[in-house]
Structures are given as structure tokens and as C-alpha cells.
Amino acid sequence: MPQLNPAPWFAILAFSWLIFLTILPMKTTAHLFPNEPAPQTTTTPKTEPWNWPWH
């Protein structure tokens, strides 16, 4: 049964993880967001309760 021969599959697994661990993190960390988040105020807005007309 050819699927039990680990020689080609282990090399494919090792090279794919080598690519995943070296190339992809550099590409994802180099991503820049188009606009930086603005700091928000710490004051909370005053909320009023709703007046529900229960009929």
C-alpha cells in the first residue's frame, strides 16, 4: 500500500510546514491597516430610559 510509505509524504509535510513557518508570518506581519484607530473619549454618554406605552 503506497500510502504507508512515509518517505515522500514526510518530505512534503516538512517542506510545507517550513513554508508556513517562514514565509507566511512575514507576509501577515507586513500587512498595514489603511487607517489607524482613533482614541476614544472616556466619558460615557448620558442615556435616558425609553418610555414604552404598554397597552
Secondary structure per residue as TSV (DSSP state, phi and psi in degrees):
chain	resnum	aa	ss	phi	psi
A	1	M	-	360.0	118.9
A	2	P	G	-70.4	-23.3
A	3	Q	G	-73.0	-12.3
A	4	L	G	-88.6	-6.0
A	5	N	-	-80.9	111.1
A	6	P	H	-80.6	-6.4
A	7	A	H	-61.9	-56.1
A	8	P	H	-73.6	-32.9
A	9	W	H	-72.9	-34.4
A	10	F	H	-68.6	-36.8
A	11	A	H	-67.1	-41.4
A	12	I	H	-63.8	-43.0
A	13	L	H	-63.2	-44.4
A	14	A	H	-66.3	-42.7
A	15	F	H	-70.1	-36.1
A	16	S	H	-67.8	-40.0
A	17	W	H	-69.2	-32.5
A	18	L	H	-62.8	-41.0
A	19	I	H	-67.1	-44.9
A	20	F	H	-62.6	-35.7
A	21	L	H	-89.1	-12.0
A	22	T	H	-113.1	-45.7
A	23	I	H	-87.1	-47.0
A	24	L	H	-66.4	-39.1
A	25	P	H	-62.6	-34.0
A	26	M	H	-66.8	-37.3
A	27	K	H	-70.5	-37.7
A	28	T	H	-76.9	-33.1
A	29	T	H	-78.2	-18.2
A	30	A	T	-82.9	-5.0
A	31	H	-	-69.6	132.7
A	32	L	-	-112.3	139.0
A	33	F	-	-79.3	143.5
A	34	P	S	-67.3	-32.4
A	35	N	S	-139.1	135.3
A	36	E	-	-75.0	147.2
A	37	P	-	-70.6	138.5
A	38	A	-	-87.7	143.0
A	39	P	-	-69.2	139.7
A	40	Q	-	-98.6	158.8
A	41	T	-	-76.0	153.7
A	42	T	S	-90.9	-7.0
A	43	T	-	-79.4	139.4
A	44	T	-	-94.2	140.2
A	45	P	-	-71.4	149.3
A	46	K	-	-76.9	124.3
A	47	T	-	-106.4	147.2
A	48	E	-	-118.2	143.0
A	49	P	-	-70.2	150.0
A	50	W	-	-80.5	143.0
A	51	N	-	-97.2	95.0
A	52	W	-	-85.6	123.9
A	53	P	-	-82.3	98.5
A	54	W	-	-84.0	116.3
A	55	H	-	-112.0	360.0
